[in-house]
Amino acid sequence: MIPDPLTATFSALADPTRRAILARLSLGEASVGELAEPFDITLQAVSRHLKVLEAAGLISRGREAQWRPCRLEAQPLKDVDGWLQRYRKLWEQSFDKMDAYLAEITKGKDNERPS
């Protein structure tokens, strides 16, 4: 069974190495070797991470002569952001309520202080 795109994206993002690879690709295209440099893992392991990212649509690989650059694909991240947008409104409303409550209790304490 093929997971829905959002599930595939979250699954790919669950691994810290894959998130670090995406962070590097946010700076521009890179080869597998360049992506592997900061990690203490084999090129084969990096390639497996890249396959997961590619299957989730988070990266694409080009071909320029012998070089196969990897590049970030933003759409799956935009889809995650769209999904989170609904929940962001709830968080903001909660923070607004907390701000109002803190202002209310602070104002009450200010009135209790002797002058």
Biopython code that builds the backbone (N, CA, C, O; Angstrom):
import numpy as np
from Bio.PDB.StructureBuilder import StructureBuilder

atoms = [
    (1, "MET", "N", (0.844, -1.178, 0.000)),
    (1, "MET", "CA", (0.000, 0.000, 0.000)),
    (1, "MET", "C", (0.896, 1.251, 0.000)),
    (1, "MET", "O", (1.822, 1.350, 0.806)),
    (2, "ILE", "N", (0.630, 2.172, -0.872)),
    (2, "ILE", "CA", (1.388, 3.416, -0.979)),
    (2, "ILE", "C", (0.759, 4.436, -0.029)),
    (2, "ILE", "O", (-0.444, 4.689, -0.093)),
    (3, "PRO", "N", (1.579, 5.021, 0.856)),
    (3, "PRO", "CA", (1.007, 6.015, 1.770)),
    (3, "PRO", "C", (0.625, 7.288, 1.029)),
    (3, "PRO", "O", (1.142, 7.584, -0.048)),
    (4, "ASP", "N", (-0.292, 8.030, 1.634)),
    (4, "ASP", "CA", (-0.652, 9.318, 1.044)),
    (4, "ASP", "C", (0.570, 10.237, 1.102)),
    (4, "ASP", "O", (1.475, 9.998, 1.902)),
    (5, "PRO", "N", (0.612, 11.274, 0.278)),
    (5, "PRO", "CA", (1.792, 12.143, 0.218)),
    (5, "PRO", "C", (2.177, 12.770, 1.556)),
    (5, "PRO", "O", (3.364, 12.883, 1.861)),
    (6, "LEU", "N", (1.205, 13.173, 2.348)),
    (6, "LEU", "CA", (1.513, 13.801, 3.630)),
    (6, "LEU", "C", (2.180, 12.798, 4.578)),
    (6, "LEU", "O", (3.122, 13.143, 5.291)),
    (7, "THR", "N", (1.692, 11.569, 4.580)),
    (7, "THR", "CA", (2.297, 10.522, 5.408)),
    (7, "THR", "C", (3.718, 10.239, 4.955)),
    (7, "THR", "O", (4.617, 10.087, 5.783)),
    (8, "ALA", "N", (3.928, 10.167, 3.647)),
    (8, "ALA", "CA", (5.270, 9.932, 3.116)),
    (8, "ALA", "C", (6.217, 11.067, 3.502)),
    (8, "ALA", "O", (7.377, 10.822, 3.833)),
    (9, "THR", "N", (5.730, 12.295, 3.461)),
    (9, "THR", "CA", (6.554, 13.443, 3.828)),
    (9, "THR", "C", (6.929, 13.386, 5.302)),
    (9, "THR", "O", (8.100, 13.538, 5.650)),
    (10, "PHE", "N", (5.946, 13.168, 6.171)),
    (10, "PHE", "CA", (6.240, 13.102, 7.606)),
    (10, "PHE", "C", (7.181, 11.944, 7.918)),
    (10, "PHE", "O", (8.075, 12.076, 8.754)),
    (11, "SER", "N", (6.985, 10.825, 7.258)),
    (11, "SER", "CA", (7.860, 9.670, 7.471)),
    (11, "SER", "C", (9.295, 10.007, 7.084)),
    (11, "SER", "O", (10.233, 9.671, 7.807)),
    (12, "ALA", "N", (9.463, 10.667, 5.951)),
    (12, "ALA", "CA", (10.803, 11.054, 5.505)),
    (12, "ALA", "C", (11.422, 12.065, 6.462)),
    (12, "ALA", "O", (12.624, 12.015, 6.724)),
    (13, "LEU", "N", (10.617, 12.977, 6.982)),
    (13, "LEU", "CA", (11.121, 14.011, 7.882)),
    (13, "LEU", "C", (11.396, 13.489, 9.295)),
    (13, "LEU", "O", (12.004, 14.190, 10.105)),
    (14, "ALA", "N", (10.960, 12.285, 9.592)),
    (14, "ALA", "CA", (11.134, 11.735, 10.935)),
    (14, "ALA", "C", (12.589, 11.454, 11.275)),
    (14, "ALA", "O", (12.938, 11.352, 12.451)),
    (15, "ASP", "N", (13.437, 11.328, 10.274)),
    (15, "ASP", "CA", (14.835, 10.988, 10.510)),
    (15, "ASP", "C", (15.709, 12.241, 10.533)),
    (15, "ASP", "O", (15.634, 13.050, 9.608)),
    (16, "PRO", "N", (16.534, 12.424, 11.565)),
    (16, "PRO", "CA", (17.357, 13.629, 11.655)),
    (16, "PRO", "C", (18.395, 13.759, 10.538)),
    (16, "PRO", "O", (18.731, 14.873, 10.136)),
    (17, "THR", "N", (18.901, 12.640, 10.038)),
    (17, "THR", "CA", (19.863, 12.709, 8.927)),
    (17, "THR", "C", (19.179, 13.251, 7.682)),
    (17, "THR", "O", (19.750, 14.072, 6.963)),
    (18, "ARG", "N", (17.967, 12.797, 7.428)),
    (18, "ARG", "CA", (17.242, 13.287, 6.245)),
    (18, "ARG", "C", (16.896, 14.764, 6.390)),
    (18, "ARG", "O", (16.942, 15.512, 5.413)),
    (19, "ARG", "N", (16.544, 15.193, 7.618)),
    (19, "ARG", "CA", (16.272, 16.620, 7.824)),
    (19, "ARG", "C", (17.533, 17.442, 7.595)),
    (19, "ARG", "O", (17.470, 18.535, 7.033)),
    (20, "ALA", "N", (18.677, 16.920, 8.028)),
    (20, "ALA", "CA", (19.947, 17.627, 7.811)),
    (20, "ALA", "C", (20.272, 17.698, 6.321)),
    (20, "ALA", "O", (20.781, 18.714, 5.848)),
    (21, "ILE", "N", (19.985, 16.642, 5.587)),
    (21, "ILE", "CA", (20.207, 16.645, 4.136)),
    (21, "ILE", "C", (19.331, 17.709, 3.480)),
    (21, "ILE", "O", (19.792, 18.446, 2.608)),
    (22, "LEU", "N", (18.079, 17.788, 3.895)),
    (22, "LEU", "CA", (17.186, 18.819, 3.346)),
    (22, "LEU", "C", (17.680, 20.223, 3.689)),
    (22, "LEU", "O", (17.606, 21.133, 2.864)),
    (23, "ALA", "N", (18.182, 20.390, 4.904)),
    (23, "ALA", "CA", (18.712, 21.700, 5.297)),
    (23, "ALA", "C", (19.881, 22.080, 4.392)),
    (23, "ALA", "O", (19.991, 23.230, 3.969)),
    (24, "ARG", "N", (20.745, 21.124, 4.098)),
    (24, "ARG", "CA", (21.872, 21.400, 3.204)),
    (24, "ARG", "C", (21.371, 21.750, 1.807)),
    (24, "ARG", "O", (21.882, 22.677, 1.178)),
    (25, "LEU", "N", (20.371, 21.012, 1.318)),
    (25, "LEU", "CA", (19.852, 21.255, -0.029)),
    (25, "LEU", "C", (19.101, 22.581, -0.117)),
    (25, "LEU", "O", (18.918, 23.114, -1.212)),
    (26, "SER", "N", (18.666, 23.116, 1.017)),
    (26, "SER", "CA", (18.013, 24.428, 0.986)),
    (26, "SER", "C", (19.003, 25.521, 0.577)),
    (26, "SER", "O", (18.602, 26.621, 0.197)),
    (27, "LEU", "N", (20.293, 25.209, 0.659)),
    (27, "LEU", "CA", (21.331, 26.158, 0.246)),
    (27, "LEU", "C", (21.663, 26.044, -1.236)),
    (27, "LEU", "O", (22.312, 26.925, -1.799)),
    (28, "GLY", "N", (21.221, 24.961, -1.867)),
    (28, "GLY", "CA", (21.495, 24.749, -3.283)),
    (28, "GLY", "C", (21.778, 23.295, -3.589)),
    (28, "GLY", "O", (21.894, 22.467, -2.685)),
    (29, "GLU", "N", (21.888, 22.995, -4.859)),
    (29, "GLU", "CA", (22.127, 21.621, -5.316)),
    (29, "GLU", "C", (23.423, 21.074, -4.741)),
    (29, "GLU", "O", (24.352, 21.823, -4.439)),
    (30, "ALA", "N", (23.469, 19.735, -4.593)),
    (30, "ALA", "CA", (24.676, 19.085, -4.090)),
    (30, "ALA", "C", (24.725, 17.658, -4.607)),
    (30, "ALA", "O", (23.695, 17.050, -4.899)),
    (31, "SER", "N", (25.930, 17.138, -4.715)),
    (31, "SER", "CA", (26.116, 15.746, -5.112)),
    (31, "SER", "C", (25.957, 14.854, -3.880)),
    (31, "SER", "O", (25.924, 15.333, -2.747)),
    (32, "VAL", "N", (25.859, 13.559, -4.125)),
    (32, "VAL", "CA", (25.755, 12.604, -3.022)),
    (32, "VAL", "C", (26.993, 12.713, -2.132)),
    (32, "VAL", "O", (26.883, 12.692, -0.906)),
    (33, "GLY", "N", (28.152, 12.828, -2.742)),
    (33, "GLY", "CA", (29.390, 12.954, -1.968)),
    (33, "GLY", "C", (29.395, 14.188, -1.090)),
    (33, "GLY", "O", (29.816, 14.132, 0.065)),
    (34, "GLU", "N", (28.929, 15.302, -1.634)),
    (34, "GLU", "CA", (28.861, 16.539, -0.850)),
    (34, "GLU", "C", (27.871, 16.400, 0.303)),
    (34, "GLU", "O", (28.105, 16.900, 1.403)),
    (35, "LEU", "N", (26.768, 15.718, 0.035)),
    (35, "LEU", "CA", (25.759, 15.531, 1.081)),
    (35, "LEU", "C", (26.263, 14.597, 2.177)),
    (35, "LEU", "O", (25.880, 14.732, 3.340)),
    (36, "ALA", "N", (27.114, 13.660, 1.807)),
    (36, "ALA", "CA", (27.620, 12.673, 2.764)),
    (36, "ALA", "C", (28.707, 13.225, 3.674)),
    (36, "ALA", "O", (28.929, 12.688, 4.760)),
    (37, "GLU", "N", (29.394, 14.294, 3.251)),
    (37, "GLU", "CA", (30.562, 14.808, 3.978)),
    (37, "GLU", "C", (30.367, 14.993, 5.486)),
    (37, "GLU", "O", (31.215, 14.536, 6.252)),
    (38, "PRO", "N", (29.295, 15.636, 5.946)),
    (38, "PRO", "CA", (29.212, 15.897, 7.389)),
    (38, "PRO", "C", (28.808, 14.677, 8.236)),
    (38, "PRO", "O", (28.809, 14.754, 9.464)),
    (39, "PHE", "N", (28.468, 13.568, 7.596)),
    (39, "PHE", "CA", (27.950, 12.409, 8.330)),
    (39, "PHE", "C", (28.998, 11.312, 8.451)),
    (39, "PHE", "O", (29.830, 11.129, 7.563)),
    (40, "ASP", "N", (28.947, 10.601, 9.543)),
    (40, "ASP", "CA", (29.835, 9.463, 9.762)),
    (40, "ASP", "C", (29.102, 8.183, 9.346)),
    (40, "ASP", "O", (28.979, 7.236, 10.123)),
    (41, "ILE", "N", (28.620, 8.180, 8.096)),
    (41, "ILE", "CA", (27.934, 7.013, 7.545)),
    (41, "ILE", "C", (28.449, 6.791, 6.124)),
    (41, "ILE", "O", (29.092, 7.663, 5.540)),
    (42, "THR", "N", (28.160, 5.624, 5.586)),
    (42, "THR", "CA", (28.649, 5.279, 4.253)),
    (42, "THR", "C", (27.866, 6.015, 3.167)),
    (42, "THR", "O", (26.758, 6.500, 3.395)),
    (43, "LEU", "N", (28.471, 6.085, 1.979)),
    (43, "LEU", "CA", (27.756, 6.647, 0.830)),
    (43, "LEU", "C", (26.498, 5.847, 0.535)),
    (43, "LEU", "O", (25.481, 6.407, 0.123)),
    (44, "GLN", "N", (26.567, 4.539, 0.746)),
    (44, "GLN", "CA", (25.398, 3.680, 0.524)),
    (44, "GLN", "C", (24.256, 4.077, 1.469)),
    (44, "GLN", "O", (23.095, 4.113, 1.060)),
    (45, "ALA", "N", (24.585, 4.372, 2.724)),
    (45, "ALA", "CA", (23.555, 4.795, 3.677)),
    (45, "ALA", "C", (22.955, 6.143, 3.266)),
    (45, "ALA", "O", (21.743, 6.340, 3.358)),
    (46, "VAL", "N", (23.802, 7.063, 2.816)),
    (46, "VAL", "CA", (23.297, 8.359, 2.340)),
    (46, "VAL", "C", (22.388, 8.145, 1.139)),
    (46, "VAL", "O", (21.342, 8.785, 1.028)),
    (47, "SER", "N", (22.780, 7.251, 0.243)),
    (47, "SER", "CA", (21.946, 6.955, -0.936)),
    (47, "SER", "C", (20.585, 6.411, -0.527)),
    (47, "SER", "O", (19.575, 6.738, -1.151)),
    (48, "ARG", "N", (20.545, 5.587, 0.516)),
    (48, "ARG", "CA", (19.249, 5.072, 0.994)),
    (48, "ARG", "C", (18.385, 6.216, 1.526)),
    (48, "ARG", "O", (17.181, 6.260, 1.274)),
    (49, "HIS", "N", (19.009, 7.145, 2.265)),
    (49, "HIS", "CA", (18.254, 8.305, 2.752)),
    (49, "HIS", "C", (17.726, 9.127, 1.578)),
    (49, "HIS", "O", (16.587, 9.592, 1.601)),
    (50, "LEU", "N", (18.549, 9.300, 0.567)),
    (50, "LEU", "CA", (18.123, 10.068, -0.611)),
    (50, "LEU", "C", (16.963, 9.392, -1.329)),
    (50, "LEU", "O", (16.070, 10.071, -1.835)),
    (51, "LYS", "N", (16.964, 8.074, -1.379)),
    (51, "LYS", "CA", (15.851, 7.352, -2.013)),
    (51, "LYS", "C", (14.547, 7.604, -1.272)),
    (51, "LYS", "O", (13.498, 7.777, -1.892)),
    (52, "VAL", "N", (14.614, 7.624, 0.061)),
    (52, "VAL", "CA", (13.410, 7.902, 0.855)),
    (52, "VAL", "C", (12.925, 9.326, 0.577)),
    (52, "VAL", "O", (11.732, 9.550, 0.377)),
    (53, "LEU", "N", (13.849, 10.280, 0.566)),
    (53, "LEU", "CA", (13.483, 11.676, 0.294)),
    (53, "LEU", "C", (12.911, 11.833, -1.111)),
    (53, "LEU", "O", (11.957, 12.582, -1.324)),
    (54, "GLU", "N", (13.498, 11.125, -2.058)),
    (54, "GLU", "CA", (13.017, 11.200, -3.439)),
    (54, "GLU", "C", (11.634, 10.571, -3.573)),
    (54, "GLU", "O", (10.772, 11.107, -4.269)),
    (55, "ALA", "N", (11.421, 9.439, -2.910)),
    (55, "ALA", "CA", (10.113, 8.768, -2.960)),
    (55, "ALA", "C", (9.021, 9.647, -2.357)),
    (55, "ALA", "O", (7.867, 9.596, -2.783)),
    (56, "ALA", "N", (9.391, 10.452, -1.364)),
    (56, "ALA", "CA", (8.426, 11.368, -0.736)),
    (56, "ALA", "C", (8.251, 12.652, -1.545)),
    (56, "ALA", "O", (7.420, 13.493, -1.199)),
    (57, "GLY", "N", (9.026, 12.808, -2.616)),
    (57, "GLY", "CA", (8.924, 14.004, -3.452)),
    (57, "GLY", "C", (9.657, 15.208, -2.893)),
    (57, "GLY", "O", (9.503, 16.320, -3.399)),
    (58, "LEU", "N", (10.462, 14.998, -1.845)),
    (58, "LEU", "CA", (11.156, 16.107, -1.211)),
    (58, "LEU", "C", (12.418, 16.528, -1.949)),
    (58, "LEU", "O", (12.881, 17.659, -1.796)),
    (59, "ILE", "N", (12.972, 15.631, -2.741)),
    (59, "ILE", "CA", (14.140, 15.972, -3.556)),
    (59, "ILE", "C", (13.955, 15.397, -4.952)),
    (59, "ILE", "O", (13.144, 14.498, -5.173)),
    (60, "SER", "N", (14.715, 15.931, -5.871)),
    (60, "SER", "CA", (14.806, 15.348, -7.212)),
    (60, "SER", "C", (16.281, 15.273, -7.555)),
    (60, "SER", "O", (17.108, 15.986, -6.987)),
    (61, "ARG", "N", (16.593, 14.397, -8.495)),
    (61, "ARG", "CA", (17.984, 14.237, -8.922)),
    (61, "ARG", "C", (18.073, 14.514, -10.406)),
    (61, "ARG", "O", (17.300, 13.984, -11.203)),
    (62, "GLY", "N", (19.014, 15.339, -10.757)),
    (62, "GLY", "CA", (19.244, 15.669, -12.154)),
    (62, "GLY", "C", (20.379, 14.842, -12.715)),
    (62, "GLY", "O", (20.915, 13.951, -12.056)),
    (63, "ARG", "N", (20.725, 15.154, -13.931)),
    (63, "ARG", "CA", (21.870, 14.501, -14.548)),
    (63, "ARG", "C", (22.559, 15.520, -15.425)),
    (63, "ARG", "O", (21.999, 16.001, -16.410)),
    (64, "GLU", "N", (23.771, 15.838, -15.056)),
    (64, "GLU", "CA", (24.592, 16.744, -15.839)),
    (64, "GLU", "C", (25.928, 16.051, -16.047)),
    (64, "GLU", "O", (26.794, 16.078, -15.172)),
    (65, "ALA", "N", (26.091, 15.432, -17.208)),
    (65, "ALA", "CA", (27.284, 14.625, -17.524)),
    (65, "ALA", "C", (27.402, 13.529, -16.466)),
    (65, "ALA", "O", (26.476, 12.734, -16.298)),
    (66, "GLN", "N", (28.515, 13.476, -15.759)),
    (66, "GLN", "CA", (28.708, 12.451, -14.719)),
    (66, "GLN", "C", (28.140, 12.869, -13.363)),
    (66, "GLN", "O", (28.049, 12.059, -12.441)),
    (67, "TRP", "N", (27.764, 14.131, -13.256)),
    (67, "TRP", "CA", (27.284, 14.661, -11.987)),
    (67, "TRP", "C", (25.778, 14.501, -11.890)),
    (67, "TRP", "O", (25.057, 14.885, -12.811)),
    (68, "ARG", "N", (25.292, 13.939, -10.790)),
    (68, "ARG", "CA", (23.854, 13.794, -10.557)),
    (68, "ARG", "C", (23.465, 14.653, -9.358)),
    (68, "ARG", "O", (23.369, 14.151, -8.238)),
    (69, "PRO", "N", (23.245, 15.932, -9.587)),
    (69, "PRO", "CA", (22.937, 16.814, -8.455)),
    (69, "PRO", "C", (21.561, 16.521, -7.854)),
    (69, "PRO", "O", (20.611, 16.181, -8.559)),
    (70, "CYS", "N", (21.488, 16.663, -6.541)),
    (70, "CYS", "CA", (20.217, 16.552, -5.828)),
    (70, "CYS", "C", (19.743, 17.963, -5.557)),
    (70, "CYS", "O", (20.539, 18.860, -5.279)),
    (71, "ARG", "N", (18.435, 18.149, -5.640)),
    (71, "ARG", "CA", (17.880, 19.473, -5.350)),
    (71, "ARG", "C", (16.599, 19.309, -4.529)),
    (71, "ARG", "O", (15.871, 18.324, -4.652)),
    (72, "LEU", "N", (16.364, 20.294, -3.705)),
    (72, "LEU", "CA", (15.190, 20.328, -2.850)),
    (72, "LEU", "C", (13.946, 20.616, -3.684)),
    (72, "LEU", "O", (13.972, 21.461, -4.578)),
    (73, "GLU", "N", (12.881, 19.923, -3.393)),
    (73, "GLU", "CA", (11.569, 20.184, -4.006)),
    (73, "GLU", "C", (10.649, 20.689, -2.897)),
    (73, "GLU", "O", (10.391, 19.975, -1.928)),
    (74, "ALA", "N", (10.163, 21.899, -3.034)),
    (74, "ALA", "CA", (9.453, 22.576, -1.943)),
    (74, "ALA", "C", (7.988, 22.167, -1.776)),
    (74, "ALA", "O", (7.435, 22.326, -0.687)),
    (75, "GLN", "N", (7.354, 21.652, -2.809)),
    (75, "GLN", "CA", (5.904, 21.424, -2.733)),
    (75, "GLN", "C", (5.479, 20.542, -1.560)),
    (75, "GLN", "O", (4.519, 20.895, -0.875)),
    (76, "PRO", "N", (6.144, 19.411, -1.292)),
    (76, "PRO", "CA", (5.702, 18.615, -0.135)),
    (76, "PRO", "C", (5.795, 19.386, 1.183)),
    (76, "PRO", "O", (4.970, 19.189, 2.075)),
    (77, "LEU", "N", (6.790, 20.258, 1.308)),
    (77, "LEU", "CA", (6.900, 21.070, 2.522)),
    (77, "LEU", "C", (5.791, 22.115, 2.575)),
    (77, "LEU", "O", (5.294, 22.436, 3.655)),
    (78, "LYS", "N", (5.402, 22.643, 1.432)),
    (78, "LYS", "CA", (4.275, 23.576, 1.376)),
    (78, "LYS", "C", (2.990, 22.866, 1.785)),
    (78, "LYS", "O", (2.139, 23.444, 2.461)),
    (79, "ASP", "N", (2.855, 21.606, 1.369)),
    (79, "ASP", "CA", (1.668, 20.829, 1.743)),
    (79, "ASP", "C", (1.610, 20.611, 3.256)),
    (79, "ASP", "O", (0.538, 20.697, 3.855)),
    (80, "VAL", "N", (2.759, 20.330, 3.871)),
    (80, "VAL", "CA", (2.816, 20.180, 5.328)),
    (80, "VAL", "C", (2.442, 21.492, 5.996)),
    (80, "VAL", "O", (1.682, 21.503, 6.965)),
    (81, "ASP", "N", (2.972, 22.602, 5.485)),
    (81, "ASP", "CA", (2.662, 23.906, 6.046)),
    (81, "ASP", "C", (1.160, 24.198, 5.940)),
    (81, "ASP", "O", (0.564, 24.734, 6.874)),
    (82, "GLY", "N", (0.560, 23.850, 4.818)),
    (82, "GLY", "CA", (-0.879, 24.038, 4.658)),
    (82, "GLY", "C", (-1.673, 23.220, 5.662)),
    (82, "GLY", "O", (-2.666, 23.694, 6.214)),
    (83, "TRP", "N", (-1.237, 22.002, 5.894)),
    (83, "TRP", "CA", (-1.907, 21.128, 6.860)),
    (83, "TRP", "C", (-1.766, 21.698, 8.270)),
    (83, "TRP", "O", (-2.718, 21.686, 9.049)),
    (84, "LEU", "N", (-0.567, 22.198, 8.591)),
    (84, "LEU", "CA", (-0.321, 22.769, 9.918)),
    (84, "LEU", "C", (-1.045, 24.092, 10.129)),
    (84, "LEU", "O", (-1.295, 24.483, 11.269)),
    (85, "GLN", "N", (-1.380, 24.781, 9.054)),
    (85, "GLN", "CA", (-2.019, 26.102, 9.148)),
    (85, "GLN", "C", (-3.277, 26.048, 10.009)),
    (85, "GLN", "O", (-3.538, 26.961, 10.792)),
    (86, "ARG", "N", (-4.058, 24.975, 9.863)),
    (86, "ARG", "CA", (-5.283, 24.848, 10.668)),
    (86, "ARG", "C", (-4.957, 24.837, 12.159)),
    (86, "ARG", "O", (-5.656, 25.454, 12.963)),
    (87, "TYR", "N", (-3.901, 24.138, 12.511)),
    (87, "TYR", "CA", (-3.523, 24.010, 13.909)),
    (87, "TYR", "C", (-2.815, 25.257, 14.409)),
    (87, "TYR", "O", (-2.895, 25.575, 15.596)),
    (88, "ARG", "N", (-2.143, 25.948, 13.552)),
    (88, "ARG", "CA", (-1.472, 27.195, 13.913)),
    (88, "ARG", "C", (-2.499, 28.196, 14.435)),
    (88, "ARG", "O", (-2.231, 28.914, 15.398)),
    (89, "LYS", "N", (-3.671, 28.247, 13.805)),
    (89, "LYS", "CA", (-4.720, 29.162, 14.256)),
    (89, "LYS", "C", (-5.148, 28.823, 15.679)),
    (89, "LYS", "O", (-5.384, 29.721, 16.488)),
    (90, "LEU", "N", (-5.249, 27.531, 15.986)),
    (90, "LEU", "CA", (-5.620, 27.124, 17.347)),
    (90, "LEU", "C", (-4.559, 27.546, 18.352)),
    (90, "LEU", "O", (-4.883, 28.034, 19.435)),
    (91, "TRP", "N", (-3.282, 27.358, 17.992)),
    (91, "TRP", "CA", (-2.196, 27.755, 18.888)),
    (91, "TRP", "C", (-2.236, 29.248, 19.134)),
    (91, "TRP", "O", (-2.113, 29.701, 20.272)),
    (92, "GLU", "N", (-2.408, 30.014, 18.066)),
    (92, "GLU", "CA", (-2.428, 31.469, 18.199)),
    (92, "GLU", "C", (-3.592, 31.923, 19.077)),
    (92, "GLU", "O", (-3.442, 32.837, 19.887)),
    (93, "GLN", "N", (-4.756, 31.281, 18.915)),
    (93, "GLN", "CA", (-5.899, 31.634, 19.752)),
    (93, "GLN", "C", (-5.593, 31.315, 21.214)),
    (93, "GLN", "O", (-5.954, 32.084, 22.104)),
    (94, "SER", "N", (-4.935, 30.191, 21.464)),
    (94, "SER", "CA", (-4.570, 29.834, 22.836)),
    (94, "SER", "C", (-3.599, 30.845, 23.419)),
    (94, "SER", "O", (-3.729, 31.238, 24.579)),
    (95, "PHE", "N", (-2.625, 31.269, 22.619)),
    (95, "PHE", "CA", (-1.673, 32.268, 23.096)),
    (95, "PHE", "C", (-2.356, 33.600, 23.358)),
    (95, "PHE", "O", (-2.028, 34.286, 24.326)),
    (96, "ASP", "N", (-3.308, 33.974, 22.502)),
    (96, "ASP", "CA", (-4.050, 35.223, 22.708)),
    (96, "ASP", "C", (-4.819, 35.171, 24.030)),
    (96, "ASP", "O", (-4.852, 36.151, 24.775)),
    (97, "LYS", "N", (-5.437, 34.021, 24.314)),
    (97, "LYS", "CA", (-6.174, 33.870, 25.573)),
    (97, "LYS", "C", (-5.218, 33.946, 26.764)),
    (97, "LYS", "O", (-5.533, 34.547, 27.790)),
    (98, "MET", "N", (-4.047, 33.327, 26.610)),
    (98, "MET", "CA", (-3.067, 33.361, 27.686)),
    (98, "MET", "C", (-2.569, 34.787, 27.908)),
    (98, "MET", "O", (-2.419, 35.217, 29.052)),
    (99, "ASP", "N", (-2.313, 35.519, 26.836)),
    (99, "ASP", "CA", (-1.887, 36.919, 26.953)),
    (99, "ASP", "C", (-2.937, 37.748, 27.686)),
    (99, "ASP", "O", (-2.608, 38.543, 28.566)),
    (100, "ALA", "N", (-4.198, 37.556, 27.316)),
    (100, "ALA", "CA", (-5.275, 38.313, 27.957)),
    (100, "ALA", "C", (-5.362, 37.964, 29.442)),
    (100, "ALA", "O", (-5.556, 38.848, 30.277)),
    (101, "TYR", "N", (-5.219, 36.690, 29.770)),
    (101, "TYR", "CA", (-5.275, 36.258, 31.164)),
    (101, "TYR", "C", (-4.109, 36.843, 31.956)),
    (101, "TYR", "O", (-4.297, 37.347, 33.064)),
    (102, "LEU", "N", (-2.904, 36.776, 31.388)),
    (102, "LEU", "CA", (-1.727, 37.326, 32.074)),
    (102, "LEU", "C", (-1.858, 38.832, 32.274)),
    (102, "LEU", "O", (-1.478, 39.356, 33.322)),
    (103, "ALA", "N", (-2.392, 39.528, 31.276)),
    (103, "ALA", "CA", (-2.599, 40.965, 31.408)),
    (103, "ALA", "C", (-3.599, 41.252, 32.521)),
    (103, "ALA", "O", (-3.440, 42.203, 33.287)),
    (104, "GLU", "N", (-4.631, 40.417, 32.600)),
    (104, "GLU", "CA", (-5.668, 40.604, 33.629)),
    (104, "GLU", "C", (-5.100, 40.385, 35.026)),
    (104, "GLU", "O", (-5.347, 41.191, 35.923)),
    (105, "ILE", "N", (-4.349, 39.316, 35.225)),
    (105, "ILE", "CA", (-3.837, 39.051, 36.571)),
    (105, "ILE", "C", (-2.715, 40.017, 36.938)),
    (105, "ILE", "O", (-2.549, 40.361, 38.108)),
    (106, "THR", "N", (-1.955, 40.450, 35.958)),
    (106, "THR", "CA", (-0.907, 41.438, 36.222)),
    (106, "THR", "C", (-1.531, 42.768, 36.628)),
    (106, "THR", "O", (-1.063, 43.431, 37.553)),
    (107, "LYS", "N", (-2.586, 43.144, 35.928)),
    (107, "LYS", "CA", (-3.282, 44.393, 36.247)),
    (107, "LYS", "C", (-3.858, 44.311, 37.655)),
    (107, "LYS", "O", (-3.814, 45.286, 38.405)),
    (108, "GLY", "N", (-4.394, 43.158, 38.012)),
    (108, "GLY", "CA", (-4.946, 42.973, 39.358)),
    (108, "GLY", "C", (-3.882, 43.103, 40.425)),
    (108, "GLY", "O", (-4.133, 43.676, 41.485)),
    (109, "LYS", "N", (-2.690, 42.575, 40.159)),
    (109, "LYS", "CA", (-1.599, 42.668, 41.131)),
    (109, "LYS", "C", (-1.084, 44.096, 41.231)),
    (109, "LYS", "O", (-0.682, 44.532, 42.309)),
    (110, "ASP", "N", (-1.091, 44.835, 40.119)),
    (110, "ASP", "CA", (-0.656, 46.225, 40.138)),
    (110, "ASP", "C", (-1.575, 47.058, 41.038)),
    (110, "ASP", "O", (-1.119, 47.978, 41.718)),
    (111, "ASN", "N", (-2.865, 46.730, 41.036)),
    (111, "ASN", "CA", (-3.825, 47.467, 41.848)),
    (111, "ASN", "C", (-3.668, 47.148, 43.336)),
    (111, "ASN", "O", (-4.061, 47.952, 44.181)),
    (112, "GLU", "N", (-3.093, 45.974, 43.670)),
    (112, "GLU", "CA", (-2.938, 45.567, 45.054)),
    (112, "GLU", "C", (-1.700, 46.169, 45.691)),
    (112, "GLU", "O", (-1.608, 46.203, 46.918)),
    (113, "ARG", "N", (-0.753, 46.641, 44.911)),
    (113, "ARG", "CA", (0.494, 47.187, 45.463)),
    (113, "ARG", "C", (0.237, 48.526, 46.155)),
    (113, "ARG", "O", (-0.469, 49.390, 45.635)),
    (114, "PRO", "N", (0.833, 48.672, 47.351)),
    (114, "PRO", "CA", (0.689, 49.976, 48.027)),
    (114, "PRO", "C", (1.509, 51.045, 47.329)),
    (114, "PRO", "O", (2.586, 50.768, 46.801)),
    (115, "SER", "N", (0.998, 52.260, 47.330)),
    (115, "SER", "CA", (1.732, 53.352, 46.673)),
    (115, "SER", "C", (2.610, 54.079, 47.631)),
    (115, "SER", "O", (3.297, 55.024, 47.243)),
]
sb = StructureBuilder()
sb.init_structure("model")
sb.init_model(0)
sb.init_chain("A")
sb.init_seg("    ")
for serial, (resi, resn, name, xyz) in enumerate(atoms, 1):
    if name == "N":
        sb.init_residue(resn, " ", resi, " ")
    sb.init_atom(name, np.array(xyz, "f"), 0.0, 1.0, " ", f" {name:<3s}", serial, name[0])
structure = sb.get_structure()
